[in-house]
Amino acid sequence: MAISAGNEHDSRYFTDLADGIELRGMRGRPKTRPGGINADSAYDTDAIRQYLRKRGIAANIPINSRNRKQPKRGRPFRFDEPSYRCRGGVERFNSWIESFKRILVRFKRLKTTFVAFLTLACTMILWRVLK
């Protein structure tokens, strides 16, 4: 999780968050490279695709027509529609987070207080789901 200013796009922090991924298994050290990443079309930039290709992570990102002034020549990007539908869980989580007014409007000025409220909201959502 990363907290940023409201006037900056989320794609600026993509590489920092992808570097911090740790998938913990049963034994051994955690994996730092997932098999693939599903991302919104807002993350369709050459820098992000090149970063994922360099790390060996499969990118499942739809093409954003606003970023492509001219059609790309050569091999098309990989896009798997059935696995992209799994992003519904992420969108559902975002709508659940928006139900907490203190987080949506961000009344708290301190970053630590905002992160504490966000953690509390995630705990309450998890409690509702597991109940």
C-alpha positions, 0 to 999 in steps of 0.5 A: 500500500502506498499513500500519495497526493490526490493530484498524482496518477497512480501509475507513477508509483507502480514500479515502487509497489511492484518492487515491494511484492512478497508472496509468502508460501508455506516454506522458504523465502517469499517470492518477489516476482508474481507470474502475472499482473492484471492492471487497468488500461490506465497503466498502459504505458511503455515504461510499465510494460518494459519494466514488467518485461525486464522482470519476467512478469506477464502483463495483462493490461488492455490497450488504452486507445488514448495513449496510442495515437497511431496503431502499434506495429509488430506483435500485439500485446498479450491480453487475456480476457478471462483472467482479466475478469478477476479484477472484479474483486479489486473493484469491489474492494475499492467500492467497499473502501469508499463506503467509509466517509473518513477515508473517501474525503480524507479528513485526517491530515497526518499520513499515519492517521490516514493509514491507521483508518485505512487499516481499520477499514480493511480489518472491518471489511475482512471481518464482514467477509469472513463472518 
